Amino acid sequence: FGSSAATVATPSTAPPPAMGKGTKKVGICGKYGTRYGATLRKLVKKIEMQSKATYSCSFCGRDAVKRQAAGIWKCRGCKRVMAGGCWSLATPAAVTVRATIHRLKKLQAEAK
């Protein structure tokens, strides 16, 4: 109350502090810090990178398929909803089955 001079905030001319470098190795699992052990974090990293990735749509061809929920995938381009694997659009088993069916259809067509 004793001072009549008002303090005015002046903008500093110094550049803002540089941002952190982020993570070098851990990537998306940096949020877990040092918890849970390195092996589990590596497994989680692989799964989270698969689930957050964008996949190409088999209907419209765009790289626009994103995971909505466990096993539910939606293309942001053509708005189609597909069923797939929990963490990736196509599971290794589904890829094998699709290739086998394709091969058998091809053999059946050649036999006729």
Buried (B, 14 or more C-beta within 10 A) or exposed (E): EEEEEEEEEEEEEEEEEEEEEEEEEBEBBEEBEEEEEEEEBEEBBEBBBBBEBBBBBEEBEBEBBBBEEEBEBBBBBEEBEBEBBEBBBBBEEBEEEEEEEEEEEEEEEEEE
